[in-house]
Amino acid sequence: EEEGEEAPEDASVRPLRFAPVFYETAADLGDGRLALRAQEVAVRFAALDPATWKQAKKMQDLRDVFTLRVGIHHRLFVVRTEGVMEARELCTREGFDRMLKLRYRR
């Protein structure tokens, strides 16, 4: 896979919020360790960890929507707003396009 971007120079550390849909989608996947790993990745992203930002993918046609790889089979959607980072859906790689279309590209 191609490498993601570095954190923008004007980026600042923002509080991280986990949306209710994060917990719903994590529960649907049924693996508590996966949910913990997704939380860890989201925290590192919100804290501007360079390695995590390099693995993140910014959705080019969607403003401030990023996807983070959680292991090799899962992706986490994160939305960056003025005051907060919000971790949203956790999905499988296979369900990624469906989730993207359902929640973000209407």
Secondary structure in CASP SS format (residue, H / E / C, confidence):
PFRMAT SS
TARGET T0000
AUTHOR 0000-0000-0000
METHOD secondary structure of the structure
MODEL  1
E C 1.00
E C 1.00
E C 1.00
G C 1.00
E C 1.00
E C 1.00
A C 1.00
P C 1.00
E C 1.00
D C 1.00
A C 1.00
S C 1.00
V C 1.00
R C 1.00
P C 1.00
L E 1.00
R E 1.00
F E 1.00
A C 1.00
P H 1.00
V H 1.00
F H 1.00
Y H 1.00
E H 1.00
T H 1.00
A H 1.00
A H 1.00
D H 1.00
L H 1.00
G C 1.00
D C 1.00
G H 1.00
R H 1.00
L H 1.00
A H 1.00
L H 1.00
R H 1.00
A H 1.00
Q H 1.00
E H 1.00
V H 1.00
A H 1.00
V H 1.00
R H 1.00
F H 1.00
A H 1.00
A C 1.00
L C 1.00
D C 1.00
P H 1.00
A H 1.00
T H 1.00
W H 1.00
K H 1.00
Q H 1.00
A C 1.00
K E 1.00
K E 1.00
M C 1.00
Q C 1.00
D C 1.00
L C 1.00
R C 1.00
D C 1.00
V E 1.00
F E 1.00
T E 1.00
L E 1.00
R E 1.00
V E 1.00
G C 1.00
I C 1.00
H C 1.00
H E 1.00
R E 1.00
L E 1.00
F E 1.00
V E 1.00
V E 1.00
R E 1.00
T C 1.00
E C 1.00
G C 1.00
V C 1.00
M E 1.00
E E 1.00
A E 1.00
R E 1.00
E E 1.00
L E 1.00
C E 1.00
T E 1.00
R C 1.00
E C 1.00
G C 1.00
F H 1.00
D H 1.00
R H 1.00
M H 1.00
L H 1.00
K H 1.00
L H 1.00
R H 1.00
Y C 1.00
R C 1.00
R C 1.00
END
